[in-house]
């Protein structure tokens, strides 16, 4: 088990793709505004220019549909070009599913590793022949905040349903379908002064209106897909000074968009 991470994405100056349509939609926060690939059986690339050199240790290609288990991806980049360094070798793109739970078509590709300073980043994604051409809703990259001490016991997820339900006089219900999604709350109980300053700056930067990625545990083990939360911070609680150099802060994220029910 690894410590949770919080990613406030680095600004992207320009983005392009080798094929498909709507690549600029990956820069909008709404994951239903998508880049649509138009071929399978070969690799497509997404090229990102940050406009300046930045440390990158986390990449997220989110709300990918359908993301077949056989789909692979590679991440490369550099200071002068897109293929100078390999950040992530070719491997399965789909985040590991929960054992014993039917795998939905909608999933995410996620990588977290050693930081590399780059200006240019290339994501190459290859679907197997015979698959349905995929769409992707969001791309994020940057250097994640990882606390020295992991979250406290007591963190938890809460499913919420955006449907509207009206009780009827006959005892039934009138239902207008929405989606089901997740709210996750957690507590960081031993923040040092320096990391509190970094996290507070991150919270001010994102507020409750700019997207953020929170990962309960970034280790590529079973259930990773359920531990990836792309969305918005919810109402902030005031952090609490517990002792010299130790601060406690409760945080909450609500996912953007739905899950299985979104498709």
N, C-alpha and C positions, 0 to 999 in steps of 0.2 A: 504494500500500500504506500502510495506517495502523498505528499501534502497537496491540498487543493491548490488550484491556480485561478487567477482572475486576469483576463485579458481585455485591456482597453486597446482596440486595434490602432495600429499606426496609420496615419493618413496616407491615402493612395493618390498620387498625382496623375497617373494614367494607367489604363488597362486595355488589353487587346486579347483577342483569341485567334487561333489558327483557323477556326471554322465555326459554324453555328451563327446564331443571331441573339441580339439583346445582351451583349457582354456588359454593357454599362449598367444593366440591372443588378449586377452583383455588388455595385457600390451603393445601392439604396438599402435602407434598413429593413424593408418589408421583404421577407423571404418568398412571398408569392409573386414578386416581380423577378423573373428568372432569365438566366442565360440558357438557351436551348441548343444542345448539340444536334447535328443533323446527319450523323453517320455513326457506324459501329464497326468493330473489327480492326480498328487502327486507333492510334493515339491522337488526342486533341490537346492543345496547350493553351494555358491561360497565362499571359505575361503581365506582370505588375511592375510599375516604376514608382518607387516611393518619392522620387525627386531629390532625395539626399540619402546618404548612407545611414542605415539604422540597424541596431542589433535585432535579430529575429530568432526566437526560440520556439514559436508556436504558430501553427497554420491550421485554419479551420475552413473547410469547404462544406457549407451547411445546407440542409434541406434539399438533398439530392434525391431525385426520383426518376426512374427506379434505380436503386443502387444495388446491382447484383453482387453476390459474394465474390464472383470471379473478376470483378472490375479491379484494376490495379492503378496505383498512382505513384509518381516520383516528384520530388521537389529539388530544384536546383536554383542557383543564383550567383551573384557576384557583384563587385563594385563597378566593373566595366562592361559586363555582359551577363546574359541569362544562364549560361552553361559553364561558368568558371568552376563552381564548387557544387558538390552534391550534399544537400542538407538531409535528404531522406532517400535511401535506396528504394527501388521498385518493390512494391508490396501491396497487400490487400488494402483497398481504399475504405471499405466499409468498417465502421467502428464495431467492435465485438458486441454481439447481441446477448440478451439474457438467456441463460440456459433454460430450456423447457417452456419458453414463451414463443409463440409464432412470430417469425421475423417479418415486420412490415416492409413494404417496398421503399418507404421514405426513410432515409438514414443520413448520416454525416460522415465525412472524412476528416480525421483529426490527427495531428502530429505535434509532439512536444519533445524537444531534445536540447542539445548543447547550443548556446547562442552563437550565431555567425553574423558578422556585420556585412550587410549587402545594401546595394541600392536597387538592384534588379532581382526579381523573383519569378521563377517559372514553375507552374503546376502542370504536370503532364498526366492526363487521365486516359486510360485505355479500357474500353468495354469489349467484352468478347463478341465474336461474330454470332449473329442470331439474336442478340439482346435488343431491347427497345432503346432507342436513343434517349439519353438522360437529359434532365434539366437540373439546374442548381440555383439556389436562391440567395446565397450570401457567401462572401469570402472575407476572411479576417486574417491578419498576420501582425505579429509584433513581439515584444518582449513582455512576458507575463509576470504579474506579481505573485510570488510564492512565499508565504509566511514561514518564518523559522520554525514555528510550532504549528502543527496541524489544528484543524477545528476541534472544538470540544465535543464530548459526547452530548447527544440530545438534538443534533441537527436532523432535519427530516423533510420529506416531500409531502405536498398536499395536492391531490388532483382537483382541478376546478373545471367546470362545465359552463361554456358561454351560451348554452341554449336558453331559450325563454320558455318557461313552463307556467301555464295558467290553469288552475283547478276549474273544472266544469261542474255545473249543477247536477249532472247525472253521476258524479263521482269519478269521472275520468279526468283526463288532462288534455289540454291543447298544447302541443309541443312544436316550437320553431327551432329546428336543429342548428346548433352551433358546433363548436369543437371542444374536445377535452385536451387539457394541457396541464403543465406542472408548475407549482410554486415551490421553491426550495429555500429554506431558512437555515442559517448556521451561525455559530458564534466563534470568533477568534478571541481566545482568553488570555493570551500572553504576548501581546504585541509590544515590541520594544519601541522606544521613542522614534528612532529613525524609520522603521518600517511603518509605524503609525502615520508619520508625515507623508510617506509615499502613498499609502492607501488612502489617506484623506485627500491628497491631491487627485488621485484617480477618481474618487467619489465626486469631487467637485467638477472634474472634467466631464464625467458621464452624466451626473445628476440622475434624474428619473425619466429622462427623455431620449438619451443616446444609448445605443445598444452596447452590450458587454457580453463576454463569454465567461461563464463560471463553470469549472470542472471539479466535481467532487473529489475525484481521484483520477489523474491522467494516465495511470498505468494501463497498458493495452491488455487487459484481462476481460473475462466474461462480464457483461453488463456495462461496458464503457459507454455504449450508446445512451443508456439511461442516466449516466452521470454527466452528460454534456448538456449545458443549459445556455441557450442563446436567448437573450431577452433584455429586460429593463430592470434596474434596481427599483425596489419598492420603497415605501416611506422609510426614511432613515431614522433609526434610534440614535440618541446621543451616546457617544462612547463613554465608558466609565473608567476613570483612573483607579486602579486597584492598589497599586503600591509603586514604589520608586522604579521607573523604567518598565512598568507593566500596565497594559491597558486592555480592557475587554470591550468588544464591539459586536453587536448582533446585526446581521445583514440578511436581506431577502432579495431574491430575483424571481420575476415572473416570466415564463417563456413567451416568446413571440410566435404567434401562429399555433397551429394544432399539431397533433401527432398522428397516429393512425387514422383518426377521424377526419383529418384535414384532406385526405385523398379520396 
